[in-house]
Amino acid sequence: MDRRRIATGFALVTLVAAAGIGAWRRGGEEPARAVETTNELRGGPKSATRKTSASARRAEANIDTREKSPFQDKARSLRGTDEDGALRVGPDGSLILGPEILRLFDYYFTTEGEESDETIRARILAAIRERVDGPAALEAAALLDRYLAYRKDKDGLTLPKDEEADPTARLEALKKLRRKHFGDETANALFGDEEREGDVAAEASRVRQDETLTVEERDRRIAALEESLPGTAREARENATLPLRARAEVDAMRAEGATDEDVYAKRVETLGAEAADRLAALDAERAAWKARIEAFRKERDALAAKTDDDATFKAAEQALLDRSFTPLEQRRVRATLAMSTK
């Protein structure tokens, strides 16, 4: 009888303990589910107990899965140069489309003929993996293969004979080819600025050839066309033409009697002190070269005046060249003198 009571009591204790453990476990899980449900209703982050994607887990852990390029050196022709272009990633981890992607690809394509197509592609893929990972890396790699197919078709692009000299016809053909390979949205993101520049250039060419317009009307129309360019294109064009505009200003200043100090001050204002110093040094080199040319010209003219025999004069002229200039400089001298006699 006592043994049955002891067994019965032990069984009751075991059941109570098991119930307590179960309640403790459920109590630990319920708050997590409650928080998760509340956050979902509020639109907040879900509980960590819910399964997440591999990319989300990496982001939460702040793990950088980009890969170091296996290439130790750049191609020979690219050594000492800075890589162009960029890859940008949006908040959702996807690749942001823009012309800077193609600038990155094209940086490596400049080595065509130096390296094989397979090596160039491998270098670009390595550059992609160095810069981005996850969905952005996959999208960039897929975009590269589409770009390779586009470049191949572009190289084989032909126009009807009556359109070969028409830049507008070629631009329209390129637009169609781009949208065939990339679709409207992607093509606009990648090539839109370039195509707008092409449209403006073609229209500006037509304006310049329109003889019914006055010079002032042409200038106004071309200025209006350039104002319609994208901001980056306008900035690039202004930067590209700035040295020419600065030189024209300096030439006008010198024609009006400006001193070297005046010119230097204007260059500092327009181009900055560093560029002004370089241009001043270049001016000095040009002035020294011009003085050497003039000294040679005078001596050569003196030789010609006292030498009747043509062969004797040629020998004396060559001896004077050898004394005055290096073999490489002599080419410039002859070209300069030939231009001055025309």
Secondary structure, DSSP 8 states (H G I E B T S, - for coil): -HHHHHHHHHHHHHHHHHHHHHHHHHHHHHHHHHHHHHHHHHT----TTS---HHHHHHHHT-------S-SS--GGGTT-------EE-TTS-EE--HHHHHHHHHHHTTBTTB-HHHHHHHHHHHHHHH--HHHHHHHHHHHHHHHHHHHHHHT----GGGTT-HHHHHHHHHHHHHHHHHHHHHHHHHHHHHHHHHHHHHHHHHHH-TTS-HHHHHHHHHHHHHTS-HHHHHHHHHHHHHHHHHHHHHHHHHTT--HHHHHHHHHHHH-HHHHHHHHHHHHHHHHHHHHHHHHHHHHHHHHHH---HHHHHHHHHHHHHHHS-HHHHHHHHHHHHHHT-
